[in-house]
Amino acid sequence: MYRIAEVIAEKEGANGIVTGENLGQVASQTLDNLSAEDCAITLPVHRPLLGFDKEEIIRVAKELGTYETSTLPGEGCNMAPRFPKTHAILKELEEAESNLNVDEMVKSAVEKAKVIIITK
């Protein structure tokens, strides 16, 4: 996902990527995992909600007008494990990715990306 976001950000002339990740909100959002994810791209990742609790995030989303969109059903990843690792090891990730055509996957996803305009 970060690689896809990086390609789109570069096309748009952005200097970074902003995410809605929140430390510990889900099992995969640990410091180790977030750090490993950052290694996949060169643009900086900004996480303004990192230390917020769930109620704060909902309040901000409503203020920004993004709450309704964020609650819509999405296409889930059928590759996600039932019990995600909470302490990613970069070498293991790189080894697992070596069996995938990541560049083609990113290219395909970018081509299928949709623009959603959110107005307040």
C-alpha positions in Angstrom: 0.0 0.0 0.0 2.8 2.4 0.8 4.4 1.7 -2.6 1.2 2.5 -4.3 0.7 5.7 -2.3 4.3 6.7 -3.1 3.8 6.4 -6.9 0.5 8.4 -6.6 2.2 11.0 -4.4 5.0 11.4 -6.8 2.6 11.8 -9.7 0.8 14.5 -7.7 4.0 16.3 -6.6 3.5 15.5 -2.9 6.4 15.5 -0.5 5.1 12.7 1.7 2.3 10.4 2.6 -0.3 11.0 5.3 -1.9 8.0 6.9 -4.5 7.4 9.5 -2.5 4.8 11.4 -2.8 4.7 15.1 -0.3 3.0 17.4 -1.7 -0.2 18.7 -5.2 0.4 17.4 -4.9 -2.9 15.5 -2.4 -5.8 16.0 -0.4 -4.8 13.0 0.2 -1.2 14.0 3.1 -1.7 16.3 6.3 0.4 16.3 8.2 -2.5 14.7 5.7 -3.0 11.9 5.4 0.7 11.2 9.1 1.0 11.0 9.4 -2.0 8.7 6.7 -0.5 6.4 8.6 2.8 6.2 11.6 0.9 4.7 9.5 0.1 1.6 9.5 3.7 0.3 11.6 6.8 0.2 9.0 9.4 0.9 8.3 10.4 4.5 5.2 8.9 6.1 3.3 11.3 8.4 1.0 9.8 11.0 -0.9 12.6 12.7 -3.2 10.2 14.5 -0.5 8.0 15.9 -1.2 8.7 19.6 -4.9 9.4 19.4 -7.5 7.1 21.0 -10.4 5.7 19.0 -12.9 8.4 20.1 -10.5 11.2 19.2 -10.0 9.7 15.7 -13.8 9.5 15.2 -14.2 13.1 16.3 -11.5 14.3 13.9 -12.9 12.3 11.0 -16.4 13.8 11.6 -14.9 17.3 11.7 -13.0 16.7 8.5 -16.0 15.2 6.8 -14.3 11.8 6.2 -16.1 9.7 8.8 -18.9 8.5 6.5 -16.4 7.5 3.8 -14.2 5.7 6.3 -17.0 3.5 7.4 -18.1 2.3 4.0 -17.4 -1.3 3.3 -14.2 -1.8 1.4 -12.4 -4.5 -0.5 -10.5 -6.4 2.1 -7.2 -8.0 1.5 -7.7 -11.8 1.2 -4.0 -12.3 1.8 -4.1 -10.8 5.3 -3.3 -13.4 8.0 -5.8 -14.2 10.7 -3.2 -13.5 13.3 -0.8 -10.8 12.0 2.8 -10.6 13.3 3.3 -7.7 15.7 7.0 -7.5 15.4 8.0 -7.5 11.7 11.6 -8.5 10.8 12.7 -6.6 7.7 14.8 -9.5 6.4 11.9 -11.9 6.5 9.6 -9.4 4.7 12.2 -8.9 2.0 12.5 -12.7 1.6 8.8 -13.1 1.3 8.5 -10.3 -1.2 11.2 -11.8 -3.4 8.6 -14.4 -4.5 6.2 -11.7 -5.7 6.2 -9.4 -8.7 5.8 -6.3 -6.5 6.5 -3.8 -9.3 3.7 -5.3 -11.4 1.3 -5.4 -8.5 2.0 -1.7 -7.7 1.6 -0.7 -11.4 -1.7 -2.6 -11.6 -3.1 -1.0 -8.4 -2.1 2.5 -9.5 -3.8 2.0 -12.8 -7.0 1.0 -11.0 -6.9 3.8 -8.4 -9.9 6.0 -8.1 -10.1 9.6 -7.0 -12.6 10.3 -4.2 -13.4 13.9 -3.5 -14.5 14.6 0.0 -16.2 17.9 0.7 -17.3 19.3 4.0 
